[in-house]
Amino acid sequence: MPKVALSVKQPWAWLIVNGHKPLENRGSRTSFRGDVFIHASKGMTVKEYEECVDFVAREVGNILIPSHDRLPRGGIVGLVEIYDSVDSSDSPWFVGPWGHLLRNAYPLPLQPCLGALGFWKINEALTSGLKDACGGSEGVQSRNSHNEFPSEGDQSVSTSSVHAGAGRGDEVMGAAAGDRAD
């Protein structure tokens, strides 16, 4: 079971957990490798949604993204494996300066909770609900188990433990140039 989550704005989070987006752009590299829960931030304006849809249509191709009001927000929406961090890529998804390479995406039903910037620890109360959503301990154990929390030297780490009902903001950089943490 992953012990770490990463907050991403919608519809980028939906694209990740449904296997369409093979990398997540960030401001720094990470040494983290393994499974991470994807948290969909609460914030998403209609303009941000339309910019993402336009980016996908222009740079990637025809992906049918759910409408603005149908995208779940404010909780865990899936998990994915981070297997590398690169400073260049030919992928149309890469806008840099760093891209965390993703694979083995798996969507989950929304598990409401607050998020945080960067990587953040999942607390015990949230873990039990996520274990059920992942198919119990057998389903979780069948995935990559290299999921220790990133080291303190990792520039993208938040050491805040965040859970439903407590924590700091849940906004984070998206995939397209110009997206920002609010």
C-alpha positions as CSV (number, residue, x, y, z in Angstrom):
1,M,0.0,0.0,0.0
2,P,1.5,3.4,-1.0
3,K,2.2,5.6,2.0
4,V,2.6,8.7,-0.2
5,A,0.3,10.9,-2.3
6,L,0.8,13.6,-4.9
7,S,-1.8,16.3,-5.5
8,V,-2.6,17.2,-9.1
9,K,-5.3,19.5,-10.5
10,Q,-8.0,18.1,-12.7
11,P,-8.3,17.2,-15.5
12,W,-4.6,16.3,-15.3
13,A,-5.2,13.9,-12.5
14,W,-7.9,12.1,-14.5
15,L,-5.5,11.8,-17.5
16,I,-2.8,10.3,-15.2
17,V,-5.0,7.7,-13.4
18,N,-6.6,6.6,-16.6
19,G,-3.2,5.9,-18.2
20,H,-3.2,8.7,-20.8
21,K,-0.6,11.0,-19.3
22,P,2.8,9.1,-18.8
23,L,4.6,11.9,-17.0
24,E,3.9,14.6,-14.4
25,N,5.7,17.9,-14.8
26,R,7.3,19.4,-11.7
27,G,9.8,22.1,-10.7
28,S,12.4,19.7,-9.4
29,R,13.5,16.1,-9.8
30,T,12.6,13.4,-7.3
31,S,14.5,10.3,-6.1
32,F,11.1,8.7,-5.2
33,R,10.4,5.5,-7.0
34,G,7.3,3.4,-6.6
35,D,3.5,3.6,-6.2
36,V,1.9,6.9,-5.2
37,F,-1.7,7.9,-4.8
38,I,-3.0,10.7,-7.0
39,H,-5.0,13.3,-5.2
40,A,-7.3,15.5,-7.3
41,S,-7.1,19.0,-6.0
42,K,-10.4,20.9,-5.2
43,G,-9.5,23.8,-7.4
44,M,-10.2,23.8,-11.1
45,T,-11.6,26.8,-13.0
46,V,-13.5,26.4,-16.3
47,K,-10.6,28.3,-17.9
48,E,-8.0,25.7,-16.5
49,Y,-10.2,22.9,-17.7
50,E,-10.5,24.4,-21.2
51,E,-6.7,25.0,-21.4
52,C,-6.1,21.4,-20.6
53,V,-8.6,20.1,-23.1
54,D,-7.0,22.4,-25.7
55,F,-3.5,21.3,-24.8
56,V,-4.5,17.6,-25.1
57,A,-6.2,18.2,-28.5
58,R,-3.3,20.2,-29.9
59,E,-0.4,18.2,-28.5
60,V,-1.6,14.7,-27.9
61,G,-4.7,13.9,-29.9
62,N,-8.2,12.9,-29.4
63,I,-8.8,11.9,-25.7
64,L,-12.4,12.2,-24.5
65,I,-12.0,14.0,-21.1
66,P,-15.1,14.0,-18.8
67,S,-16.9,17.4,-18.6
68,H,-15.8,19.9,-16.0
69,D,-18.6,19.1,-13.6
70,R,-18.1,15.3,-13.8
71,L,-14.4,15.2,-12.7
72,P,-14.0,14.2,-9.1
73,R,-12.1,16.7,-6.9
74,G,-10.9,17.0,-3.3
75,G,-9.6,13.5,-2.8
76,I,-7.6,10.4,-3.9
77,V,-8.7,9.3,-7.4
78,G,-6.2,6.6,-8.2
79,L,-2.6,5.5,-8.0
80,V,0.3,5.3,-10.4
81,E,4.0,4.1,-10.3
82,I,6.7,6.7,-10.6
83,Y,9.7,5.0,-12.2
84,D,12.0,7.9,-13.1
85,S,12.6,11.6,-13.1
86,V,13.9,13.3,-16.3
87,D,14.9,16.8,-17.4
88,S,14.2,16.3,-21.0
89,S,11.8,14.1,-23.1
90,D,10.4,13.9,-26.6
91,S,6.9,13.3,-25.1
92,P,4.3,15.9,-26.0
93,W,3.3,15.9,-22.3
94,F,6.7,17.2,-21.2
95,V,6.9,20.9,-20.5
96,G,9.6,20.7,-17.8
97,P,11.7,21.6,-16.1
98,W,11.4,18.0,-14.7
99,G,9.1,15.2,-15.6
100,H,8.3,12.2,-13.3
101,L,7.8,9.2,-15.5
102,L,4.6,7.3,-14.8
103,R,3.2,3.8,-15.5
104,N,0.8,1.2,-14.1
105,A,-2.0,3.8,-13.6
106,Y,-5.1,2.6,-11.8
107,P,-8.2,4.8,-11.2
108,L,-10.1,4.5,-7.9
109,P,-13.4,5.8,-6.6
110,L,-13.0,9.2,-5.0
111,Q,-11.7,9.0,-1.4
112,P,-12.3,12.5,-0.1
113,C,-9.4,14.2,1.8
114,L,-7.3,17.3,1.8
115,G,-4.0,17.3,0.0
116,A,-0.8,19.2,0.1
117,L,1.9,20.5,-2.2
118,G,4.5,18.0,-3.3
119,F,4.5,14.5,-1.9
120,W,2.7,14.0,1.3
121,K,2.1,11.1,3.7
122,I,-1.1,9.2,3.9
123,N,-2.4,8.8,7.5
124,E,-3.8,5.7,9.0
125,A,-7.4,6.8,8.9
126,L,-7.3,7.3,5.2
127,T,-5.3,4.1,4.6
128,S,-8.1,1.8,5.6
129,G,-10.6,3.4,3.1
130,L,-7.9,3.3,0.4
131,K,-7.1,-0.4,1.1
132,D,-10.7,-1.3,0.5
133,A,-10.9,0.8,-2.7
134,C,-7.7,-0.9,-4.0
135,G,-9.2,-4.4,-3.6
136,G,-7.9,-5.2,-0.1
137,S,-4.4,-6.1,0.9
138,E,-4.0,-8.7,-1.9
139,G,-4.7,-6.1,-4.6
140,V,-2.4,-3.6,-3.1
141,Q,0.4,-6.1,-2.5
142,S,0.4,-7.2,-6.2
143,R,1.7,-3.7,-7.2
144,N,5.2,-2.4,-6.9
145,S,6.2,-2.2,-3.2
146,H,9.0,0.4,-3.6
147,N,7.0,3.1,-1.9
148,E,9.0,4.5,0.9
149,F,8.5,8.2,1.6
150,P,11.1,10.4,-0.3
151,S,14.2,11.4,1.6
152,E,14.3,14.9,3.2
153,G,16.9,16.0,0.6
154,D,14.3,15.5,-2.1
155,Q,13.2,19.0,-3.2
156,S,9.6,17.9,-3.9
157,V,8.8,16.5,-0.4
158,S,6.3,17.9,2.0
159,T,6.8,16.3,5.5
160,S,3.3,17.4,6.6
161,S,1.1,14.5,7.3
162,V,-2.3,15.3,5.7
163,H,-5.6,13.6,6.1
164,A,-9.3,14.2,5.8
165,G,-10.3,17.2,7.9
166,A,-6.8,18.6,8.5
167,G,-3.8,19.9,6.6
168,R,-2.7,22.6,4.3
169,G,-3.8,23.6,0.7
170,D,-4.3,21.1,-2.0
171,E,-3.2,22.9,-5.2
172,V,-0.2,21.9,-7.2
173,M,1.4,22.6,-10.6
174,G,-0.3,21.0,-13.6
175,A,1.0,19.8,-16.8
176,A,0.8,22.7,-19.2
177,A,3.0,25.7,-19.2
178,G,1.5,28.5,-17.1
179,D,-0.2,26.2,-14.6
180,R,0.7,27.2,-11.1
181,A,0.0,26.4,-7.5
182,D,-2.7,28.7,-6.1
